[in-house]
Every structure is written in C-alpha cells, then in structure tokens.
Amino acid sequence: MSDLPQPFPWQEDVWQSLLRRAGAGRLPHALLFAGPAGLGKRRLAEAFAARLLCESADAQRACGHCRGCHLHAAGNHPDLLRVYPAEEGKDLTIGQIREATAFQELKPQYAPHKVIVLAPAERMNDSAANALLKTLEEPAAGTLLLLVSDRPAALLPTIRSRCQIIQLRPVHTDAGALHWLQAQLPGGMDAAQVLALAGGAPLAAVQLATGGGAERRTAIMQGLADVALGGAISSAASGWVSGGAEAAVHWAYVTVCELIRVKAAGEGAAMAADDELRRLQAMADSVDLTRLYRVLDRLQEAPRLLRGHANPQLVLEEILIHWATVFPRPRTMARSR
Ligand SMILES: [Zn+2]
C-alpha cells in the first residue's frame, strides 16, 4: 500500500465522488483535474489511476496486495502510461503524445481498462496539442485519460470541452489540510498562517516554509509594495527577473488573489497573515476591485507569454504598470521611471 499513491486528506470529497462514478460505470473518456498549483492534483490523478488498476473490487484505495497493485508498485503495469515532461520545466513533446495514442489502441492486458496520466496538460506546443485533440476526438474504448493542469484556460478549448472537469479549489480552512501541513512543517510554524500565505495550497505551503520560498515571496511582495508607493517599475521588474520570472509571477498572483479575497470580504476580513501583506492590504483599502482584477488577468496570461519566449523583463513590467494604477499615488513621491 505504501508504495502506491494515495489521495491527500483534503481531497476526500472529490475522491469519493470519483469512486462513485467509477463504481457506477459513469467514467468518461477523459477527466481534467484542474485548479491552482500546490493542491496535489497530479497525486490525486495518480491515486485514481492506481485505484482503477487495483483488482480488489470494493477497496476505498488501491489495496496494495493484488496482482494489479503489485505490478503497479513495481513500476511495470502494462495498462498504465504516464506522460510527463522528460525534465522538470520542459514541455511535453509530440512524440510523447503519439506514444499515448499508440498505447490507447492496445488492448488492456490485466485491468478492465487502461489509464493514461498526462501532466501538465498546458505544457504542449501546438502540434502536440493537436495530436492530443485527435486522440480525444477518436477515443479508443477502454482507455481513461487523466489530464492535469494548473491553468486549464491555457488548453485548447476543444481539448477542454472533451474532458469532464474535476475542479480542485484552495483549502484555506480544511481541517485535514491543516493537520497534514502541520506535520510537514518545522516546529514552531503555524500551519494556518503558512497555508494562508500560500493561497490555500498545501504543497505550495510546504515549499514556502521549507524550500527557500519565504525569502522569494518576501522579495516579490517588497517589489509590489515599492511600486505601489511610486518606486521604479523597471528596477522592480529586473529584480524579479533575476530571481526567476515564473516564480515571481506565481507569488505576485498569490498576493493579488489574497488582496482580492480580503478586499471582497470588506471590514470583516481577517487580518493578513504577515507584515508585508498587511501593508499592501492597508493600501488596497482605497482602491476598487476592477483594477486588481485587471492585474490578475495579466498574471494569468504571463506564464504562457514567458514560455512563448517573450522578454521576461517586458512581461513583468507590463504587470507592474497595471499594478501601479491600482494604488492612489502619494503626491510627495516623484514618479521615478
Ligand atoms: Zn489492489
């Protein structure tokens, strides 16, 4: 059992609904696990694949003891194909999609069906995406495709529309998530606080607390605060680029989401989890949400632009130009651009 992937504690509801669908024979050809990064979507898809290949009929989880589970744990179940980038950060290739198509056409060897887990689904160039679309348009019976994406809006609409979407949402107050997270954190850290800083994404929270993410986040928020006060956009952007543009976009996105959440909640909102956020929150009191949403749009668009080899400095400056308009500019501060 321990060798096979299991759903995370905060995924229990969606897990049960997946089991019910499987039990009732109501699974479509393709499921798309969608939602922000750091919620464990890939692990959920992997766990579901394991359950589908398990031969114990009524098990809540893959049992770990049957032939299917043994093959899976040994890494050679013939009815499972994982389609992941060859290296972290690389795109899926058309060769990998063709492999998936060929796999789909084989007969299942042991399990009643074959399972393909494909992630991240948004990391495909046009020809790979079109090849995948073809596979979805002409699905072979007995194959379930599990797609995983942090940014489903970046998929071809025609791919999205052929999948049933399993939407995962941030879990700010989920007891299972807090309990799990507390056990991952170094002593003395407050799980609820770290989870709030990570936008309700438990795996991002672990990274934030233990992977040097905290310094990075502080630097990003410092840049946002500087620009909000009239600081130079180009130097803030180049500071972000030097530490990695994609990570900067991630943390800026989490920050803007948090501001929108607090702003929308009005006076009754809980105090922000740390000094930087409180500082921004205080400034956000006087602005309207529309402009914050405009920044959010830019941030959502940015990963695609960055991967399309747009100039990272320009992409980040564009975001910060919009960000600067969110705040009323103090008269005493000269615009230093
Ligand atoms: Zn089993």
Residues whose N, C-alpha, C, O or C-beta is under 5 A from the ligand:
A	BS01	ZN	C54 E55 S56 A62 C63 G64 H65 C66 C69
